[in-house]
Amino acid sequence: MSEEQKCPQCSSENVYQDRDLWVCPECFHEWDPAVEKIEAAPQTNVIKDSNGSLLTDGDTVSVIKDLKVKGSTSGIKSGTKVKNIRLVESSDGHNISCKVDGIGAMFLKSEFVKKV
């Protein structure tokens, strides 16, 4: 049997085709091989906001909680809108590069913003 005719969830070979979908009777998983191949393609820089919406470069986001800013007496208030964000890869979780009005350039974590 080919690899497409095995269940991607439990690797069972007891699968059958039902129109466009393949069905596994053992774990009840249904899948479309064409969609599975597209989803398996490596995606770079997939960053989501606090609600799970996909973020892209140039989006406008809103801060969902008050954030302290290191070296500043004032922080970023909840509800502050940040325009024209840039997505970056980082190891510390700060994956949004932006300019905040009144504060300046900084990095934010995507878990503290929501897409507007």
C-alpha positions in Angstrom: 0.0 0.0 0.0 1.1 3.5 -0.6 1.7 6.1 2.2 -1.4 8.0 1.2 -3.6 5.0 2.0 -2.5 4.9 5.7 -4.2 6.8 8.4 -2.1 9.9 9.3 -3.3 9.7 12.9 -3.0 6.1 13.8 -1.0 4.7 10.8 -3.7 2.0 10.2 -3.8 0.4 6.8 -7.5 -0.4 7.1 -8.8 2.7 5.4 -11.3 3.3 2.7 -12.2 6.1 0.4 -15.6 7.9 0.6 -15.8 10.4 -2.3 -13.0 12.9 -1.8 -12.1 11.8 1.7 -10.3 8.8 3.2 -11.7 7.3 6.3 -10.1 5.2 9.1 -12.6 2.9 10.7 -10.3 2.3 13.7 -9.8 5.9 14.9 -12.6 7.5 12.9 -10.2 10.1 11.4 -11.2 11.5 8.0 -8.8 13.4 5.7 -8.3 14.7 2.2 -4.8 13.8 0.9 -4.7 16.9 -1.2 -5.3 19.2 1.8 -2.9 17.1 4.0 -0.1 17.8 1.5 -0.8 21.6 1.5 -0.9 21.7 5.3 2.3 19.7 5.6 4.2 22.2 3.6 6.6 24.2 5.9 5.2 27.6 6.8 7.6 30.2 8.0 6.8 32.9 10.5 3.2 31.8 11.4 2.3 34.1 14.3 -1.1 34.3 15.8 -2.6 36.9 18.2 -4.2 36.2 21.5 -7.5 35.3 19.8 -5.8 32.9 17.3 -6.1 35.2 14.3 -3.2 35.0 11.9 -0.9 38.1 11.9 0.9 39.5 8.9 3.4 42.3 8.3 1.6 45.7 8.2 -1.3 44.8 10.4 -2.8 47.0 13.0 -3.1 45.5 16.5 -4.4 46.5 19.9 -2.7 45.8 23.2 -5.0 43.7 25.5 -3.4 44.4 28.9 -1.2 47.1 30.5 2.4 46.4 29.8 5.4 47.7 31.7 8.2 49.1 29.6 11.8 48.7 30.9 13.5 52.0 31.4 10.3 54.1 31.3 8.1 55.5 34.0 5.0 55.0 31.9 3.9 51.7 30.2 1.7 50.8 27.4 -2.0 51.0 28.4 -4.6 48.4 27.4 -6.3 49.3 24.2 -3.4 51.2 22.7 -3.4 50.7 18.9 -0.1 49.8 17.2 0.0 50.3 13.4 2.2 48.7 10.7 3.7 45.9 12.7 6.6 43.7 11.5 6.8 40.0 12.3 10.2 38.8 13.4 11.6 35.5 14.6 13.1 35.5 18.1 14.0 33.0 20.8 12.5 35.0 23.7 8.9 35.2 22.4 9.0 38.9 21.4 7.9 38.3 17.8 6.4 41.7 16.8 8.6 44.7 16.0 6.7 48.0 16.0 6.7 51.7 17.0 4.4 52.7 19.8 3.2 56.3 19.9 4.8 58.2 22.8 7.2 55.3 23.6 9.2 54.5 20.5 10.4 51.4 18.7 10.1 48.1 20.6 9.3 44.4 20.5 6.0 42.9 21.7 4.8 39.4 22.3 1.9 38.3 20.1 0.1 36.8 23.1 -0.6 40.4 24.4 -2.1 41.8 21.2 -5.2 41.3 19.2 -5.8 42.1 15.5 -8.0 45.1 14.8 
